[in-house]
Amino acid sequence: MTKRTQTNRRHALQTLALTTLALSVIAPAANAQGAFPNKPITLVVTYPPGGGADAMARLIAPKMGEALGQAVIIENKPGASGQIGASAVAKAAPDGYTLMLDASSFSANPALYPKLPYDSLKAFKPIGVVALFPNVVLVNANFPAKNIAELTAAARKTKDAVSYASSGNGSAQHLAGALFESAAKVDMVHVPYKGGGPALNDVIGGQVPLFFGNLASTLQHVQSGKLKGLAVTSAKRSPILPDVPTLAESGLKGAEIYEWNAVFAPANTPEPVVAKLAAAFQQALESHEVKARVAQLGGDIQKGSPDEAKKFIDQQINQWSRVIKERGITTE
């Protein structure tokens, strides 16, 4: 063997050794990335156990876990209208192992709380919206208005002639009433209570005539005749209240109101991980159990990509920011 041949062979062996070493370093990293998820995922719920957000989380988490091949563990971090849980998730590692399920208050918080501990538009990456739940415009059974036209006519007779109850300043019912006022060009008296239960009880009792209630939690009172449903706030009629028209059908446009829940990941979560989470989320929404429960609550399942979810949530943030500023709403 010549000296030149020996040198070339040595160089070839050195190159092969370096290539093997490089592959041995790259392969584990690639395998680790491709193995997502390889441990349980935590789904932080920003509201307490037993509420609507918690119920939706416990409905979809097992189905997502089945699709991902790993457990999705629920951790409730309630407080400050969702801010406690959202702040924790915003600071979590963007690796797909910490997610958040929040409610529609997420879209109102930026205008209600100017000093949030996170940027609602930049700190999260939406995975998907679970469902849209419309409100119902409800009046006491003895209130004379039988439709939206009669309600707005009563509100226009004199300033502050009609009052509406809510679970507190800045609550979903308060914001719904404010959007109704803007769309109908009326001014009503807002009566805040310490909770939705006391507010609803006083509307049933006739102390306050009007309430903008979640369809699921107020349906029994409409069916029993204790309350009259004048309109639903969705784009189309609800299958569980088919005789109640929409606000648009009642001549009032621009006041679609929904309560909703959505799943988010921290910003900067890698796109392949987001795609895998989104696919599992959509698969969960396709399950018979999830569809049946959402339909029973009067909701409309939302199918779509993370980009479509972001577009919807951004629109909601803009809508409530406008209403809150126009009506001068605060949490005080």
C-alpha positions, 0 to 999 in steps of 0.5 A: 500500500502506498503512502498516499493510499494510507493517507487517503484511507486515514482521512476517510476513516476520520470523516466516517468517525466524525459523521457517526459522532454527529449523527449520534448527537442529532438522532436523540434530539430528533427522536425526542422531538418526534416523540412528543408527548412522552409524558403527561400534559397539564391543562390549567383551568383558570376557574374553580372546580365545578364551574362551566370552564372546569366542566368543559376541561373535564369533558375534553381532557380525556379525549385529548389524552386518548388521541395523544397517548398521554394523560391530560391532567387538569389543574385548577388555578382560579382567581382574578377573572382568570388572570392567576392561571393565565399568568402561570401558563404565560410563564411556562416552558413553551414545550406543549406540556402546559396548556390552558383552558380559559373562558370568554372573560379572556377577551374582555380582560385586556380592556377591563384590566389595563395592567395585566401580568401578560400580553393577551395577544402575544403571550399565548398561541390558541389551539382551538375553541371548544364551543360557542354558547349563546345568551338569552335575553330574559325578562320576568314572566310579568314584564309586559314586553313580549319581544325585543321591539317592545323591550327597546320601546320601553327602554326608550320611553324615559332614560333608565326606564329599564334595569338589568341584573348581572353577577357583578361589574365587568361580568359576562352579563354586564358586558352583554347588557352593555353591547345590547345597549350600544346596538339598540341605542338605549340606556338602561340601569345596570344592577350588579349582584355578588354572583349570578344566582342572586341576580337571577333569583331577583329577576325571577322574583320581579325585583329587576326585570331583565337578565342576559343569561347563559342558555344552559343555566337559564333554560329550565326557568324559560321552560317552566315559565318563570322567565320569558326568553325574548331572543337568543344572542347567536347568529341562528336559533338554538335547537333547544329553544327553537321558538325563540328568535335571534336578535337579528331576526328581531331587528337588532343587528350587531349584538351577537354574544357568546360565552366560550372556552378555548385551549391555549399553549404558551407563545413560542410553542413549536409549530409541530407540537401545536399541530399535534395538539390541535389535531388531538383537540379536534379529534376530542371535539368529534367524540360522541360524548363531547358533541352530545354534552355541548348540544345539551347545553345549547352550544355549537362545537367549533371546528377549525385550525389554530389560526382560525381560533386566533382570528376569532379570539382577536375579534372578541378582544376587539369587540369587547374593548370597543364596548367597554370603552364606549360604555365606560365599564370598569370592575369597580 
